[in-house]
């Protein structure tokens, strides 16, 4: 079995931002409450199964692309995510290219996030490891499916 390292991040998808619906569903109480980040900034989290609209999406970033983004960040005085001194990234995907060339990365203009953009709902990305008990319970649920799948191949 091959594993692959991927990073995940919240990102404003500009094409979704320009297509904002005229009537927006109301945010839940949880979504209206700002949370403080370690760096002192505030963030608004999207509640699971909420109907609230946001142009923010969770982006899967392959390891090679993440390394290129980090290299670009190092060349700048500020992180590309910085709300005041950050910039847009233009990422183009072409599945017909060789793996190391599938993602084309270009820096966009320096972009100061507006107050509205800062308030966009983001998705919580905190990963909580399973406890041994949770892992055993999950395996108990999946084991019959695994056994059935491996028996049909034999």
Buried (B, 14 or more C-beta within 10 A) or exposed (E): EEEEEEBEBBBBEEEEBEEEEEEEEEBBEBBEEEEEEEEEEEBBBBBEEBEBBBBBBEBEBBEBBBEBBEEBBEEBEEEBBBBEBBBBBEBEEEEEEEEEEBBEBEBEEBBEBEEEBEBBBBBEEEEEEEEEEEEEEEEEEEEEEEEEEEEEEE
